[in-house]
Amino acid sequence: MKYKILLLFFLCSFAVVAQEGETYKKTTKAFQENFNAQNVDAIFEMYSADMQNAMTKEGVERFVKGCYEQFGNLKTIMFKETTEGVHRYNAEFDNVTLIMELMLTDDGKIGEIQFQEL
């Protein structure tokens, strides 16, 4: 009986991990499309309520437009690793490649996002 419960636990764990991966893939794709289209409203809606309150729509607009002017289009986002719940990607722009750190909330909203030099 213990082994059946343990097996069930592991099978459920794999389903959660696979679902989390799909959520991150969808979010990074949507972020890339909205970033390149300069759709600040859509990006703002991707943020969690806490992030929306902390950054405000005007802050998100400055962030997106500033990054776009400096870095250009976001060409690719390639998964690198996950450390302590933060997913790290190589984000290749027209003018530079940066590390993008992303953490989503339980409901799939952006709880943290930042770009750093490689």
Secondary structure, DSSP 4 states (H G I P E B T S, - for coil): -HHHHHHHHHHHHHHHHHHHHHHHHHHHHHHHHHHHTT-HHHHHHHB-HHHHHHHHHHHHHHHHHHHHHHH--EEEEEEEEEETTEEEEEEEESS-EEEEEEEE-TTS-EEEEEEEE-
